[in-house]
Amino acid sequence: MKSWLPHHHYALGVTFRRLWAQKFSSLANIVVITLALALPLLGGVVLQSMQPVARSLAADPQISIFMSTEAPEADTQAVAQRIQRDHGQDIIGIKVVTKAQALNELKANPAYGQALAVLPGNPLPDTIVVTLKGDDLVRKSAYFVKTWQNFNGVELVQVDSEWVQRLEAILRFLKTTLVFISLVVVVAVLSAVFNTVRMQALSQREEITVARLVGATESFVRRPFLYLGAVTCGISALAALGVVTWLTGLLNRELAVLASSYGAEFALRLPSWPWIFVFIVGAAGLGALAARWSVTRNTRY
Amino acid sequence: MMIAFQHVYKSYGRGINNLVDATFQIKPGEFVFVSGPSGAGKSTLLKLMAGLDLPTRGTILVNGQNVGELPARSVPYLRRAIGTILQEVYLLDDRSAFDNVMLPMVVAGRSRNESLVRVKAALNRVGLAEKSHLHPKELSGGDQQRLAIARAIVNRPSILIADEPTANLDRQSALRIADIFRDFNRAGVTTILATHDESLIRDYASRILFVDQGVVIDGGRRMPGSVVMGGQR
C-alpha cells in the first residue's frame, strides 16, 4: 500500500516519456481516435437536440374523422361514442364538430365569410377530432385509421400529426444508426489502442525484461501501458469534445437562419456536464481495457 | 541452505535436456564459480537459481522457498532478494546510470530519500559515482558491467548471481569486476559466478560447479593457485 502512490507516479511518468519519445506517432493516434470519437458524439448532440422538438410538436397527436356530407348527426354521435367505448384508454379527448358549427366558425373568419355566403348550402361534413395519448403513436394511428375508416358514415380518417410521427420514426432510425456507429467506433478505438500498445510493448522489450529481472510484478510492468491507453483515449475524448463544440457553434449559426425562416428557434446543444464526464472517463476506460488486453498478449516472453 | 537443487531437469523441448539430474547445495556466504564450455547449461542453471525460469522436473529451494511451487505473484518478491546480472547486461539507454540503478528501488516501492542514499552507495561501491549522470552508451564495457552490478546490489540481496560478468573484458577490467564480487562475498553475500575463464577461477579460487552437456559436477573447494580441471560428480 505504501508503494502504491510511487508506483502510479512512476507509471504515469513512463507513459508521458514514451508518448513524448514517439510524439508524431502518438499525435497521429490521437488524431485518428479523436475523429472516430467525434462522429458518435456529434450524432448524439444532433439527436439530443432534436428529440425535445419532436416531443413538443407531438404533444397533442390528433386524428380527424370526416363524416360523409349526407350522414346524419346521429351517425356522427354514434361513431364518437363507439370510439370512446372501444379505445377510451388510448384517448385523451374526443370532440364532435358538427357541420353547422364548422360553417359558423368559417363564417366568423372574414377571409372565408364572403365566399361561403354565395354557397347554396353547407358543403362541410361533421367532424370528430380525437386526441391520442400514450406511446407508439405511429402504430396506434395506423391501426385507428384502418379501423375507423370502416365505421358507418365515415368518409375520411386523417392523422393530423403524421409528419411529426414520421419525424419520430426518423429519430428512432437515427438513434439505432448511432448505436451501430458507436459500436463500430468502440471496435476501431480498441483496435487502434491495441496496436499502439503492441508496438510499444515490442519496442520496450528490454525495459520489461529489466523490470522483471529486478523483481517487478506483472501489474508494475503493465501499468504504464494501461496509462498509455487511458491517456491517449482521454486526450482524444477531450479533443473530440473540442471539435464537436466548434462544429456545433458553426452549425448553430446556419441553423438559426433556417429556423427563423420557419418562425422557430432551434439550436444544437452539447450534452450536460455529467454526460461529458461519462464520455471522457468512458473513452479513457476503453483505452485502458484495450491496452490491458494487448499488453497481456504481447509481453509473454 | 541458501540454494538447494534436488534432481533438477530442464528441457526446452525437442527432447534435449539442458540440465540433467542436477543435485547440489550452496550454503549461505559461499563463493561459487559455475564453469564449463559454452552451451553446457551454465546460463540455464543460473536462471533457475534466480527464479527466472522453472525446472521441468525436480525441486529448487532458494532461501527456503520451493521455486517450482511458488505462486506466480510471489516470484517477483523472490527475485528482489536475488541480485542477478545476466550475460547481456540489459541496461536502459534512455536514462542515466543513476536512474538505471534507481529502477529496483522504484520496483520495491522504497521511499525517495532511502532510494537516493542506496543508489549513491551502490554506485560508489562499484566506482561509478563520478559517472552516474552518464547514459549506458557513454560508458565502457567494464563500466557497463559495474553499472549492472550496482543495479543488482542496490536492493541489498542475500544472493548475487552473475552470468559471465567478465566476458569481453580485458584482463585488468575483469580482475576489477571479480574484486567487486569478492568484496560482496566477504560482506556475507552468497555469490555465484558463471565463467569459463580458468585463470579467474584459479586466482579467486573457491567452490566450483562444473557443467558439461547439462550435467552438473560438484568440483568442491579449491585453494588459490590450484589447477582447475575436471572434478567429481
Contacts between the chains, C-beta under 8 A, distances in Angstrom:
chain1	res1	chain2	res2	distance
A	2	B	109	6.2
A	3	B	108	7.4
A	3	B	109	2.1
A	3	B	110	8.0
A	4	B	109	7.9
A	6	B	106	6.6
A	6	B	109	5.9
A	6	B	111	7.9
A	6	B	112	7.7
A	7	B	106	7.5
A	7	B	109	6.3
A	10	B	106	5.1
A	17	B	94	7.6
A	21	B	94	7.3
A	206	B	90	6.0
A	206	B	92	6.7
A	207	B	92	5.7
A	209	B	90	5.7
A	210	B	90	4.9
A	210	B	91	7.7
A	210	B	92	6.1
A	210	B	103	6.6
A	211	B	103	7.0
A	211	B	107	6.4
A	212	B	52	7.8
A	212	B	76	7.4
A	212	B	79	7.5
A	213	B	52	7.2
A	213	B	79	7.0
A	213	B	84	5.7
A	213	B	86	7.0
A	213	B	90	6.6
A	214	B	79	7.0
A	214	B	80	7.2
A	214	B	103	5.9
A	214	B	104	4.0
A	214	B	107	5.3
A	214	B	151	6.8
A	214	B	152	8.0
A	214	B	155	7.3
A	215	B	76	4.6
A	215	B	77	6.6
A	215	B	78	7.8
A	215	B	79	4.0
A	215	B	80	3.4
A	215	B	104	6.9
A	215	B	107	5.6
A	215	B	108	6.9
A	215	B	155	7.5
A	216	B	76	6.0
A	216	B	107	4.6
A	217	B	73	6.9
A	217	B	76	4.7
A	218	B	72	7.7
A	218	B	73	7.9
A	218	B	76	7.9
A	220	B	76	7.9
A	220	B	107	6.1
